[in-house]
């Protein structure tokens, strides 16, 4: 394939980031016609359709490859300029990161406060289920992600952060009403709190409890798409659910929640995946996140090895 003209590559990235050709034109200080011509020229050069002309514009699978390249190129250029003392006027370093809601609600945000701000770093967080954050890496939308997947996205490295422990809980009143018999039966029938339609944690717990791969939580499901709201819904008695240990332990101690299966927690491993890119800012954030995870998350036994 011929070389990819850098002005066309940067223009494609601007269209994806800004969402429309007009907004990209304003960001690049060119006309919308120039933006359209550059994108069309890049598509002709690659022989692929790179953008879906939706609102907002989205990259196709081939476009995602070019977007990833464009972000990496921009990152390398910024770091090179900084090392050469040419960073003045470039603005803060921008790092898009995907992270799951429960990490956001517990340990992740305090960790970000430790990120050095010389030079300034602008963190752009994308909230997504931990089993789906790697999709944002694959699409080039983010440079790093907290994920439950140990399988590296192409061009990314993986580091185990630790384990998040989830405890099956309910309010005392809810348990007295719905959970008076065998848990493996009651939890298949009782109302359930679920984060969103990607959330499989409650179903996975029921499958593990019953040993039935076809089992799942009850048909009455309340979808509560915030970590704090999920916890509060369980406390309010709307249903039972798996709440992160950091959020649920204090409420168990005060009697606002009861443990349904004290000896059956769910441990979910979390990994840090990031682009293999020699970027001081990204490396700095990665080290801060890893240190915070060592303090806040559970860890494997010494005989269990970390993911390389």
C-alpha atoms as a printed R data frame, in Angstrom:
    type eleno elety resid chain resno       x       y      z
1   ATOM     1    CA   UNK     A     1   0.000   0.000  0.000
2   ATOM     2    CA   UNK     A     2   1.217   3.527 -0.731
3   ATOM     3    CA   UNK     A     3   2.277   5.752  2.106
4   ATOM     4    CA   UNK     A     4  -0.543   7.316  4.118
5   ATOM     5    CA   UNK     A     5  -0.421  11.119  3.777
6   ATOM     6    CA   UNK     A     6  -0.243  12.531  7.277
7   ATOM     7    CA   UNK     A     7  -2.629  15.418  6.613
8   ATOM     8    CA   UNK     A     8  -5.275  12.948  5.454
9   ATOM     9    CA   UNK     A     9  -4.689  10.662  8.450
10  ATOM    10    CA   UNK     A    10  -4.971  13.579 10.879
11  ATOM    11    CA   UNK     A    11  -8.132  14.750  9.136
12  ATOM    12    CA   UNK     A    12  -9.759  11.331  9.493
13  ATOM    13    CA   UNK     A    13  -8.958  11.347 13.215
14  ATOM    14    CA   UNK     A    14 -10.427  14.843 13.592
15  ATOM    15    CA   UNK     A    15 -13.670  13.742 11.927
16  ATOM    16    CA   UNK     A    16 -13.983  10.737 14.247
17  ATOM    17    CA   UNK     A    17 -13.171  12.780 17.364
18  ATOM    18    CA   UNK     A    18 -15.385  15.742 16.480
19  ATOM    19    CA   UNK     A    19 -18.264  13.635 15.158
20  ATOM    20    CA   UNK     A    20 -19.027  15.624 11.979
21  ATOM    21    CA   UNK     A    21 -17.167  16.945  8.942
22  ATOM    22    CA   UNK     A    22 -18.153  20.523  9.825
23  ATOM    23    CA   UNK     A    23 -16.831  20.240 13.386
24  ATOM    24    CA   UNK     A    24 -13.603  18.666 12.121
25  ATOM    25    CA   UNK     A    25 -13.206  21.531  9.658
26  ATOM    26    CA   UNK     A    26 -13.565  24.060 12.474
27  ATOM    27    CA   UNK     A    27 -11.019  22.193 14.603
28  ATOM    28    CA   UNK     A    28  -8.529  22.016 11.712
29  ATOM    29    CA   UNK     A    29  -9.217  25.581 10.494
30  ATOM    30    CA   UNK     A    30 -10.058  24.401  6.979
31  ATOM    31    CA   UNK     A    31 -13.275  24.234  4.979
32  ATOM    32    CA   UNK     A    32 -15.700  21.293  5.220
33  ATOM    33    CA   UNK     A    33 -15.043  20.701  1.528
34  ATOM    34    CA   UNK     A    34 -11.318  20.258  2.240
35  ATOM    35    CA   UNK     A    35 -12.088  17.771  4.993
36  ATOM    36    CA   UNK     A    36 -14.363  15.782  2.700
37  ATOM    37    CA   UNK     A    37 -11.761  15.757 -0.083
38  ATOM    38    CA   UNK     A    38  -9.010  14.537  2.250
39  ATOM    39    CA   UNK     A    39 -11.151  11.707  3.600
40  ATOM    40    CA   UNK     A    40 -12.207  10.640  0.109
41  ATOM    41    CA   UNK     A    41  -8.587  10.742 -1.060
42  ATOM    42    CA   UNK     A    42  -7.526   8.557  1.871
43  ATOM    43    CA   UNK     A    43 -10.311   6.085  1.128
44  ATOM    44    CA   UNK     A    44  -9.226   5.934 -2.516
45  ATOM    45    CA   UNK     A    45  -5.599   5.421 -1.496
46  ATOM    46    CA   UNK     A    46  -6.431   2.579  0.906
47  ATOM    47    CA   UNK     A    47  -9.159   1.100 -1.276
48  ATOM    48    CA   UNK     A    48 -11.434   0.896  1.771
49  ATOM    49    CA   UNK     A    49 -14.431   2.736  3.152
50  ATOM    50    CA   UNK     A    50 -13.063   4.287  6.343
51  ATOM    51    CA   UNK     A    51 -16.072   6.168  7.719
52  ATOM    52    CA   UNK     A    52 -19.748   5.486  8.201
53  ATOM    53    CA   UNK     A    53 -21.485   8.768  7.402
54  ATOM    54    CA   UNK     A    54 -23.756   8.610 10.440
55  ATOM    55    CA   UNK     A    55 -24.393  11.218 13.141
56  ATOM    56    CA   UNK     A    56 -21.994  11.165 14.807
57  ATOM    57    CA   UNK     A    57 -19.573   9.801 12.212
58  ATOM    58    CA   UNK     A    58 -18.141   6.387 13.073
59  ATOM    59    CA   UNK     A    59 -15.062   4.595 11.804
60  ATOM    60    CA   UNK     A    60 -15.489   1.328  9.931
61  ATOM    61    CA   UNK     A    61 -13.325  -1.659 10.884
62  ATOM    62    CA   UNK     A    62 -10.718  -0.490  8.356
63  ATOM    63    CA   UNK     A    63 -11.105   3.065  9.604
64  ATOM    64    CA   UNK     A    64 -10.362   1.943 13.148
65  ATOM    65    CA   UNK     A    65  -6.929   0.769 11.980
66  ATOM    66    CA   UNK     A    66  -6.171   4.228 10.583
67  ATOM    67    CA   UNK     A    67  -7.593   5.963 13.660
68  ATOM    68    CA   UNK     A    68  -5.351   3.848 15.920
69  ATOM    69    CA   UNK     A    69  -2.358   4.761 13.753
70  ATOM    70    CA   UNK     A    70  -3.310   8.443 13.863
71  ATOM    71    CA   UNK     A    71  -3.567   8.489 17.659
72  ATOM    72    CA   UNK     A    72  -0.243   6.716 18.053
73  ATOM    73    CA   UNK     A    73   1.382   9.094 15.596
74  ATOM    74    CA   UNK     A    74   0.003  12.121 17.436
75  ATOM    75    CA   UNK     A    75   1.223  10.750 20.744
76  ATOM    76    CA   UNK     A    76   4.724  10.087 19.428
77  ATOM    77    CA   UNK     A    77   4.894  13.530 17.824
78  ATOM    78    CA   UNK     A    78   3.862  15.247 21.050
79  ATOM    79    CA   UNK     A    79   6.391  13.306 23.128
80  ATOM    80    CA   UNK     A    80   9.184  14.018 20.627
81  ATOM    81    CA   UNK     A    81   8.351  17.736 20.644
82  ATOM    82    CA   UNK     A    82   8.343  17.748 24.445
83  ATOM    83    CA   UNK     A    83  11.775  16.103 24.602
84  ATOM    84    CA   UNK     A    84  13.077  18.689 22.127
85  ATOM    85    CA   UNK     A    85  11.678  21.538 24.217
86  ATOM    86    CA   UNK     A    86   9.095  22.395 21.558
87  ATOM    87    CA   UNK     A    87   5.970  21.668 23.626
88  ATOM    88    CA   UNK     A    88   5.034  25.277 24.402
89  ATOM    89    CA   UNK     A    89   1.537  26.107 23.186
90  ATOM    90    CA   UNK     A    90   0.604  22.480 22.542
91  ATOM    91    CA   UNK     A    91  -1.829  22.326 25.451
92  ATOM    92    CA   UNK     A    92  -2.156  19.490 27.975
93  ATOM    93    CA   UNK     A    93  -1.412  15.871 27.119
94  ATOM    94    CA   UNK     A    94  -4.715  14.080 26.358
95  ATOM    95    CA   UNK     A    95  -5.052  10.446 27.435
96  ATOM    96    CA   UNK     A    96  -8.372   8.662 26.697
97  ATOM    97    CA   UNK     A    97  -8.886   5.684 29.048
98  ATOM    98    CA   UNK     A    98 -11.725   3.147 29.318
99  ATOM    99    CA   UNK     A    99 -12.729   2.037 32.811
100 ATOM   100    CA   UNK     A   100 -15.614   0.149 34.392
101 ATOM   101    CA   UNK     A   101 -18.165   1.864 36.636
102 ATOM   102    CA   UNK     A   102 -17.314  -0.013 39.849
103 ATOM   103    CA   UNK     A   103 -13.638   0.963 39.595
104 ATOM   104    CA   UNK     A   104 -14.707   4.562 39.016
105 ATOM   105    CA   UNK     A   105 -16.881   4.469 42.127
106 ATOM   106    CA   UNK     A   106 -14.210   2.976 44.388
107 ATOM   107    CA   UNK     A   107 -10.463   3.166 43.766
108 ATOM   108    CA   UNK     A   108  -9.776   4.603 40.305
109 ATOM   109    CA   UNK     A   109 -10.519   8.319 40.708
110 ATOM   110    CA   UNK     A   110  -8.348   8.787 43.830
111 ATOM   111    CA   UNK     A   111  -5.544   7.131 41.869
112 ATOM   112    CA   UNK     A   112  -5.838   9.664 39.056
113 ATOM   113    CA   UNK     A   113  -5.278  12.463 41.574
114 ATOM   114    CA   UNK     A   114  -1.719  11.135 41.973
115 ATOM   115    CA   UNK     A   115  -0.847  11.499 38.284
116 ATOM   116    CA   UNK     A   116   2.001  14.030 37.920
117 ATOM   117    CA   UNK     A   117   0.889  17.239 36.217
118 ATOM   118    CA   UNK     A   118   4.221  18.382 34.817
119 ATOM   119    CA   UNK     A   119   3.517  18.524 31.953
120 ATOM   120    CA   UNK     A   120  -0.266  18.767 32.432
121 ATOM   121    CA   UNK     A   121  -2.223  15.606 31.613
122 ATOM   122    CA   UNK     A   122  -5.886  15.685 30.589
123 ATOM   123    CA   UNK     A   123  -7.637  12.376 31.357
124 ATOM   124    CA   UNK     A   124 -10.660  11.552 29.197
125 ATOM   125    CA   UNK     A   125 -12.573   8.654 30.745
126 ATOM   126    CA   UNK     A   126 -14.895   6.355 28.810
127 ATOM   127    CA   UNK     A   127 -17.183   4.344 31.099
128 ATOM   128    CA   UNK     A   128 -17.797   0.812 29.869
129 ATOM   129    CA   UNK     A   129 -18.386  -2.668 31.304
130 ATOM   130    CA   UNK     A   130 -15.055  -4.309 32.159
131 ATOM   131    CA   UNK     A   131 -15.765  -7.159 29.744
132 ATOM   132    CA   UNK     A   132 -16.233  -4.676 26.884
133 ATOM   133    CA   UNK     A   133 -13.563  -2.002 27.464
134 ATOM   134    CA   UNK     A   134 -11.129  -3.750 25.110
135 ATOM   135    CA   UNK     A   135 -13.505  -2.979 22.231
136 ATOM   136    CA   UNK     A   136 -12.703   0.720 22.729
137 ATOM   137    CA   UNK     A   137  -8.990  -0.096 22.555
138 ATOM   138    CA   UNK     A   138  -9.531  -2.099 19.389
139 ATOM   139    CA   UNK     A   139 -11.477   0.775 17.817
140 ATOM   140    CA   UNK     A   140  -8.754   3.276 18.660
141 ATOM   141    CA   UNK     A   141 -11.046   5.346 20.882
142 ATOM   142    CA   UNK     A   142  -8.806   4.945 23.948
143 ATOM   143    CA   UNK     A   143  -5.112   4.380 24.609
144 ATOM   144    CA   UNK     A   144  -5.568   2.271 27.737
145 ATOM   145    CA   UNK     A   145  -8.306   0.326 29.505
146 ATOM   146    CA   UNK     A   146  -9.181  -1.383 32.758
147 ATOM   147    CA   UNK     A   147 -10.568  -4.710 31.598
148 ATOM   148    CA   UNK     A   148 -11.434  -8.219 32.741
149 ATOM   149    CA   UNK     A   149  -9.816  -9.660 29.609
150 ATOM   150    CA   UNK     A   150  -6.265 -11.056 29.877
151 ATOM   151    CA   UNK     A   151  -6.056 -11.443 26.098
152 ATOM   152    CA   UNK     A   152  -4.110  -8.500 24.677
153 ATOM   153    CA   UNK     A   153  -5.613  -6.404 21.936
154 ATOM   154    CA   UNK     A   154  -3.259  -6.272 18.931
155 ATOM   155    CA   UNK     A   155  -0.508  -3.780 19.667
156 ATOM   156    CA   UNK     A   156  -1.243  -3.666 23.408
157 ATOM   157    CA   UNK     A   157   0.487  -4.926 26.538
158 ATOM   158    CA   UNK     A   158  -1.346  -6.443 29.536
159 ATOM   159    CA   UNK     A   159  -0.699  -6.156 33.272
160 ATOM   160    CA   UNK     A   160  -2.734  -7.814 36.022
161 ATOM   161    CA   UNK     A   161  -3.990  -5.179 38.483
162 ATOM   162    CA   UNK     A   162  -5.739  -7.432 40.996
163 ATOM   163    CA   UNK     A   163  -9.089  -8.920 41.920
164 ATOM   164    CA   UNK     A   164 -12.345  -7.113 42.667
165 ATOM   165    CA   UNK     A   165 -14.410  -9.109 45.145
166 ATOM   166    CA   UNK     A   166 -18.199  -8.938 44.768
167 ATOM   167    CA   UNK     A   167 -20.503 -10.052 47.572
168 ATOM   168    CA   UNK     A   168 -24.045 -11.358 46.997
169 ATOM   169    CA   UNK     A   169 -26.229  -9.090 49.123
170 ATOM   170    CA   UNK     A   170 -29.788  -7.984 49.812
171 ATOM   171    CA   UNK     A   171 -31.571  -5.831 52.343
172 ATOM   172    CA   UNK     A   172 -32.750  -7.699 55.477
173 ATOM   173    CA   UNK     A   173 -36.390  -7.062 54.539
174 ATOM   174    CA   UNK     A   174 -35.878  -8.349 50.988
175 ATOM   175    CA   UNK     A   175 -34.115 -11.477 52.246
176 ATOM   176    CA   UNK     A   176 -36.903 -12.183 54.720
177 ATOM   177    CA   UNK     A   177 -39.503 -11.888 51.965
178 ATOM   178    CA   UNK     A   178 -37.856 -13.632 49.018
179 ATOM   179    CA   UNK     A   179 -34.899 -15.668 50.258
180 ATOM   180    CA   UNK     A   180 -36.169 -18.035 52.907
181 ATOM   181    CA   UNK     A   181 -35.369 -21.367 51.243
182 ATOM   182    CA   UNK     A   182 -32.462 -22.791 49.292
183 ATOM   183    CA   UNK     A   183 -30.430 -19.967 47.698
184 ATOM   184    CA   UNK     A   184 -29.851 -21.948 44.513
185 ATOM   185    CA   UNK     A   185 -33.628 -21.940 44.004
186 ATOM   186    CA   UNK     A   186 -34.605 -18.576 45.464
187 ATOM   187    CA   UNK     A   187 -32.026 -16.554 43.516
188 ATOM   188    CA   UNK     A   188 -33.409 -17.931 40.244
189 ATOM   189    CA   UNK     A   189 -36.823 -16.489 41.098
190 ATOM   190    CA   UNK     A   190 -36.291 -13.377 43.227
191 ATOM   191    CA   UNK     A   191 -36.122  -9.852 41.734
192 ATOM   192    CA   UNK     A   192 -32.580  -8.972 40.699
193 ATOM   193    CA   UNK     A   193 -30.585  -5.764 40.317
194 ATOM   194    CA   UNK     A   194 -28.549  -5.669 37.092
195 ATOM   195    CA   UNK     A   195 -26.232  -2.870 35.973
196 ATOM   196    CA   UNK     A   196 -27.206  -2.974 32.287
197 ATOM   197    CA   UNK     A   197 -27.865  -5.524 29.575
198 ATOM   198    CA   UNK     A   198 -24.155  -6.291 29.265
199 ATOM   199    CA   UNK     A   199 -23.948  -7.222 32.952
200 ATOM   200    CA   UNK     A   200 -23.684 -10.998 33.362
201 ATOM   201    CA   UNK     A   201 -22.386 -11.056 36.940
202 ATOM   202    CA   UNK     A   202 -25.616 -12.019 38.704
203 ATOM   203    CA   UNK     A   203 -26.336 -14.757 36.148
204 ATOM   204    CA   UNK     A   204 -22.768 -16.047 36.446
205 ATOM   205    CA   UNK     A   205 -23.153 -16.224 40.228
206 ATOM   206    CA   UNK     A   206 -26.356 -18.258 39.924
207 ATOM   207    CA   UNK     A   207 -24.679 -20.587 37.407
208 ATOM   208    CA   UNK     A   208 -21.750 -21.120 39.778
209 ATOM   209    CA   UNK     A   209 -24.080 -21.645 42.749
210 ATOM   210    CA   UNK     A   210 -26.296 -24.172 41.020
211 ATOM   211    CA   UNK     A   211 -23.744 -25.845 38.779
212 ATOM   212    CA   UNK     A   212 -26.245 -25.435 35.958
213 ATOM   213    CA   UNK     A   213 -24.732 -23.742 32.866
214 ATOM   214    CA   UNK     A   214 -28.221 -22.817 31.685
215 ATOM   215    CA   UNK     A   215 -29.280 -21.201 34.969
216 ATOM   216    CA   UNK     A   216 -29.690 -17.474 35.527
217 ATOM   217    CA   UNK     A   217 -31.123 -14.883 37.850
218 ATOM   218    CA   UNK     A   218 -34.852 -14.251 38.053
219 ATOM   219    CA   UNK     A   219 -37.038 -12.794 35.295
220 ATOM   220    CA   UNK     A   220 -37.790  -9.585 37.247
221 ATOM   221    CA   UNK     A   221 -34.718  -7.427 36.636
222 ATOM   222    CA   UNK     A   222 -34.175  -3.794 37.540
223 ATOM   223    CA   UNK     A   223 -31.506  -2.123 35.395
224 ATOM   224    CA   UNK     A   224 -29.570   0.478 37.395
225 ATOM   225    CA   UNK     A   225 -26.643   1.780 35.284
226 ATOM   226    CA   UNK     A   226 -24.547   3.496 37.982
227 ATOM   227    CA   UNK     A   227 -22.393   1.850 40.616
228 ATOM   228    CA   UNK     A   228 -23.749   3.951 43.462
229 ATOM   229    CA   UNK     A   229 -27.325   3.570 42.185
230 ATOM   230    CA   UNK     A   230 -26.898  -0.195 41.961
231 ATOM   231    CA   UNK     A   231 -25.765  -0.349 45.598
232 ATOM   232    CA   UNK     A   232 -28.570   1.953 46.726
233 ATOM   233    CA   UNK     A   233 -31.161  -0.135 44.855
234 ATOM   234    CA   UNK     A   234 -30.030  -3.250 46.731
235 ATOM   235    CA   UNK     A   235 -30.149  -1.358 50.054
236 ATOM   236    CA   UNK     A   236 -33.647  -0.097 49.188
237 ATOM   237    CA   UNK     A   237 -34.870  -3.661 48.687
238 ATOM   238    CA   UNK     A   238 -35.608  -3.544 44.954
239 ATOM   239    CA   UNK     A   239 -33.720  -6.783 44.466
240 ATOM   240    CA   UNK     A   240 -30.585  -8.732 45.317
241 ATOM   241    CA   UNK     A   241 -27.261  -8.116 43.616
242 ATOM   242    CA   UNK     A   242 -23.483  -8.506 43.712
243 ATOM   243    CA   UNK     A   243 -21.993  -5.344 45.224
244 ATOM   244    CA   UNK     A   244 -18.242  -4.612 45.339
245 ATOM   245    CA   UNK     A   245 -16.763  -5.513 48.708
246 ATOM   246    CA   UNK     A   246 -15.522  -1.956 49.265
247 ATOM   247    CA   UNK     A   247 -19.109  -0.715 49.014
248 ATOM   248    CA   UNK     A   248 -20.933  -3.593 50.693
249 ATOM   249    CA   UNK     A   249 -18.821  -4.416 53.787
250 ATOM   250    CA   UNK     A   250 -19.648  -1.168 55.653
251 ATOM   251    CA   UNK     A   251 -23.358  -1.689 54.940
252 ATOM   252    CA   UNK     A   252 -23.225  -5.288 56.167
253 ATOM   253    CA   UNK     A   253 -21.589  -4.104 59.402
254 ATOM   254    CA   UNK     A   254 -24.364  -1.565 59.978
255 ATOM   255    CA   UNK     A   255 -27.118  -4.067 59.157
256 ATOM   256    CA   UNK     A   256 -28.321  -2.344 55.998
257 ATOM   257    CA   UNK     A   257 -27.330  -5.371 53.925
258 ATOM   258    CA   UNK     A   258 -27.040  -9.078 54.608
259 ATOM   259    CA   UNK     A   259 -24.727 -11.542 52.895
260 ATOM   260    CA   UNK     A   260 -26.654 -14.214 51.035
261 ATOM   261    CA   UNK     A   261 -23.779 -16.669 50.638
262 ATOM   262    CA   UNK     A   262 -20.951 -15.585 52.962
263 ATOM   263    CA   UNK     A   263 -18.583 -18.254 51.660
264 ATOM   264    CA   UNK     A   264 -19.340 -17.706 47.960
265 ATOM   265    CA   UNK     A   265 -17.938 -14.336 46.839
266 ATOM   266    CA   UNK     A   266 -17.267 -13.610 43.169
267 ATOM   267    CA   UNK     A   267 -13.719 -12.511 42.351
268 ATOM   268    CA   UNK     A   268 -13.276 -10.688 39.034
269 ATOM   269    CA   UNK     A   269  -9.713 -10.109 37.814
270 ATOM   270    CA   UNK     A   270  -8.912  -6.688 36.410
271 ATOM   271    CA   UNK     A   271  -6.138  -6.003 33.932
272 ATOM   272    CA   UNK     A   272  -4.558  -2.859 32.564
273 ATOM   273    CA   UNK     A   273  -4.179  -2.924 28.800
274 ATOM   274    CA   UNK     A   274  -2.399  -0.117 26.986
275 ATOM   275    CA   UNK     A   275  -0.843   0.607 23.638
276 ATOM   276    CA   UNK     A   276   2.755  -0.508 23.241
277 ATOM   277    CA   UNK     A   277   3.910   3.050 22.833
278 ATOM   278    CA   UNK     A   278   6.956   4.771 24.257
279 ATOM   279    CA   UNK     A   279   4.970   7.586 25.850
280 ATOM   280    CA   UNK     A   280   6.166   9.101 29.158
281 ATOM   281    CA   UNK     A   281   2.683  10.398 30.014
282 ATOM   282    CA   UNK     A   282   1.012   7.031 29.396
283 ATOM   283    CA   UNK     A   283   3.738   5.193 31.302
284 ATOM   284    CA   UNK     A   284   3.356   7.585 34.236
285 ATOM   285    CA   UNK     A   285  -0.406   7.016 34.408
286 ATOM   286    CA   UNK     A   286   0.081   3.242 34.140
287 ATOM   287    CA   UNK     A   287   2.474   3.188 37.099
288 ATOM   288    CA   UNK     A   288   0.114   5.297 39.219
289 ATOM   289    CA   UNK     A   289  -2.828   2.994 38.418
290 ATOM   290    CA   UNK     A   290  -0.779  -0.137 39.155
291 ATOM   291    CA   UNK     A   291   0.348   1.268 42.523
292 ATOM   292    CA   UNK     A   292  -3.213   2.200 43.489
293 ATOM   293    CA   UNK     A   293  -4.445  -1.252 42.474
294 ATOM   294    CA   UNK     A   294  -1.833  -2.884 44.723
295 ATOM   295    CA   UNK     A   295  -3.264  -0.896 47.635
296 ATOM   296    CA   UNK     A   296  -6.960  -1.282 46.856
297 ATOM   297    CA   UNK     A   297  -7.582  -4.618 45.134
298 ATOM   298    CA   UNK     A   298  -7.237  -8.195 46.276
299 ATOM   299    CA   UNK     A   299  -4.362 -10.211 44.857
300 ATOM   300    CA   UNK     A   300  -3.588 -13.733 43.746
301 ATOM   301    CA   UNK     A   301  -1.754 -16.164 45.952
302 ATOM   302    CA   UNK     A   302   2.058 -16.130 45.603
303 ATOM   303    CA   UNK     A   303   1.959 -19.381 43.595
304 ATOM   304    CA   UNK     A   304  -0.268 -17.735 40.945
305 ATOM   305    CA   UNK     A   305   1.688 -15.882 38.285
306 ATOM   306    CA   UNK     A   306   1.021 -12.413 36.916
307 ATOM   307    CA   UNK     A   307   0.128 -11.952 33.255
308 ATOM   308    CA   UNK     A   308   3.207 -10.872 31.290
